[in-house]
Amino acid sequence: MDLPQYLQGLSFRFVQPEQERTLAARAAAVFTALGVPLDGLNTRLPLDRSDMRRRLRGTRVGSAARPLAIRAILNRGVAHLEEREAFVAVGLGDGDSLLAAISGNRDKLCVGIHERPSQQPGAPFRRRFAELANEDCHFIEQSFETCVARLDDRSIGLCLVSADSHEPVAHRLAQCEPHLAENAYLLLDNCNCERTRQTAFDFVTASRNQYRVLTDARTEPECSLTWGRGLLVIQLLGRNAVVRSLPARGTSPVLVPAA
């Protein structure tokens, strides 16, 4: 089952993303925010449900942790990366996206970019990262430039772009696009924000590449039991038309004599 099929198989039991919030649903959201994993009870996962829940145990950290559905998508996507592909989380936040990506995926290259040194993820993240991480494959970088150096000649097969506001989203998408692998997946968080969502669609429209929308999930209001702050999943179709052309390792550029 590839990622598009996995997305189609995800569903929710009691609380739906766009339904009007009842008192019980609001109370459940409060308990989830306090660390009681009611999102796990509300979420139906397709295939290997017990294995996925085991993998994701302990990956929910921080007060704004992503719901089980999003963490499952990240874990599934990373598990099916090709050999020379990597996962990149642009905007690390509390770190749960990186934990979800690396859990059970010890041999997959995963990089989280944390651009705010003064706001480091908390102690629960650091402890769990130390437990799960493979120091040869799992990294935290301070900028996209150092992330690219870490990637070496690998491409990004799965990328999560996350931000607290719409402002950095266009820049982060533009940074990532030249490094995307063929048929890569882009996940955008905080798509309940209409300006964030529109920025993503403007990026798709202006790109030389072709993309398709796999999921455009919004909640009203924010729902920690389903899609959190909203999620947009798009896929690059075919080869990357804006990939950076670099000389092959160990070779020199070919000089063409003047006419």
N, C-alpha and C positions, 0 to 999 in steps of 0.2 A: 504493500500500500504506500503510494507516494504522498507527498505533503498535500496536494489538492484534495485527494480522496480522504485523507485524515481530517482535513478541515471540514469536509462535508459530513463526516461521521460524528463530529462533536455536537452535543446537544445538552440541554439543561432540564432538570426535573421540576423543581418547584417555582423558582424565581426565573423569569425570562428577561432578556436584556432590556426590552423597551416597555415592559408592562408598568402600569402605575404602581407605585410602592405602597403596599399595605403596611400596617403597623408591625406585623410579624416579619415582613421582609426587611423593614428598616432595623428592627431589633437584631435580626440575623446578620445584617451587614455590620452592625456595631460589634457583635461578638467576633466576627471574622477579622475586623480591624484590630481587635485585641489579641488575636493569635489563635482563636478557636477555628479550626479548619472547616467551617461549614461550606465553603466553596467546593470542597471535595465531595460532600454529600450531594450538592446541587448539580455537579458536573458528571455527565455521561461521557466516558472516553471510548473511542473505537479500538477494538483489538488490544491484546496484551494489557488489559486494564490493570491487573494486579502488579505486573512488572513495572509499568509506568508509574503507578502510585508509589511503589517501593523506591524507584529511582528519585522521585521528587520529594521524598520524605526529608525534611530538614532544609529544603531550599527556599522556604518562605521566611524571609527576614525583613525587618524594618516595618515601619508603620504604614507605608504605602506599597506593600508587597503586591506583586502581580498575582492575579487569580490562577487557580490550577490550570484552567484551559489554556492560558497564554504560556505558562511554563511547560505544559505538555507539548505544545506546538514547537517551542524552541528545542526541547530535548529530542523530539522526533526528527526535526529538520537537521540537527547536528549529527544525529546517528546515521543519517543517509547522505552525508556529504561525500563527494568523490575524494580520491586520495590526495589530490593537489588543491583542495579547496579548504577554506577556513570559515569560521563563524566570527563575526565582529559585532560587538555591542557598542554603539556610539552613544554615549551617555549612560554611565554605569548606575547612577542613582544609589539605591541601597544595596545593589549587588545581586539581587535575586535572579536577574536574567542570566548573569554569568554562571551562577550556581546551577541553575536549571540546565544550562547548555553543557556543562562539563560533567554532570553527574552520570556515571555509567559510560561516559565517552572519553576514556583516558587517552586514547590515541588520536583524537581529533584536535586540530589546532583551533583554539578559542582565545580571542583577545577582547578584553573589556577596556574601553577608553574612559578614563576618569580625568576630566579637564579642570577640576576644581580641587587642587591640593589642600585647600583650607577646609574642605568638607568631605573628609574621608568616610567611606562606609564604616558602620559600627563594628563593635567587637564580635557580635554573633556572626556577621559575615566573615570576618577575618578568621575566626575559629573554624567555621565550616569550609571555607576555601582551603585552609591548610589541610583539612581532612580529605577533601575530594581532589585537589589539584594534582596534576602530573607536571612537575617543574619543567619538563621538556616540551610540553604542549600547551599549557594554560598560563596566560599572562595578563597583567594589568599594565597599560601604558598611559602616559600623561598627555598624549596628543595623537592626532591622526597620523602625523608624519612619522612618529616613532612606531606606530602600529604598522605602517606600510613597510618600514625597515624590518620589522619582525616577520611580516608576511613573506619577505624575500621575493621569490618569483611565483608565489601562490596567489590564487584569486579568491574573491569572497563569494562563497556559495550561498551563505545565509547571513543577512545583516539586519540588526535591530537598530532603528533610529528612534531615540527617545529624547524628549525635552520637556521641561516644565511649561514652556510657552512656544508659540509658533515661530518666534524670531530666529533661532538657529537652525530650523529644519531645512530650509532651502540650501544653506551652505553645507550642511552635513550630507544631504543627498548628492549635491554636486561633487563633494569630496569622494564619496563612495563609488559613484557610478563608473569611473574609468577602471576600477579594480574588480568589477563584478564578473563572475564566471558566466559561462553560457547557461541560460535558463535559471539564473540565480533568483533567490527570493528576497524581497525587501519587506520588512515588517515595520510599521510606523505606529508608535504608541501615542496616546493622548489625542485620539481622533474624535473624541467628543467635542473638542475645540474646533469650531467650524473653520477658523483661519489656518489651523494646522492641517486639517483635511484638505482645504482648498490649495494650500501650498503644495501638498503632495500631488494633487491632480494637475496643477500648473506645471510641476516638474515632468510629469508623464507626457503632457501635451507638448512641451517644448523640446523634449529629448529626441535625439536622432534614433534612439532605440524604440522598439515596440514593447509595450507592457500589457498585461491583462490583470484585471482585478479579481482576486480569488475570494477575498473576504472584505466586506465593508461593514464592520460591526460597531454600532454605537449603542450607548445605554443612556437612559434618561430617568433619574440622574446617574452620576457615577455609581457603578454597581460592582462591589468587590466579590460578589457571588458569581458573576458571569464574565464580562469583558473588561472590567475595571474602568479605565478612563477612555475606552474605545480602542479598536484595533483595525488597521488597514493592512491587508496583505496583498502585495502585487508581485508578479513574476515577469522577469525579463524573458522575452520570447526569442530563442535562438542565440546567435552570437552577439557579443557586445560590439556595437558600432563605434563606440567612443573609447575603446580600450587603448591604453597607452602602449605605443610600439617601442619596445626597448631592444637593444642588441642582445642576442643570445649570450648566456654566460660563457666567458672564455673566448669570445670572438670579437673581432673589430668591425666597426661600421664599414660598409662597402662604399668606396669613393668612386663616383661616376665622373669620368673626365668631361671637361667642357667641350661643347660641340665646336 
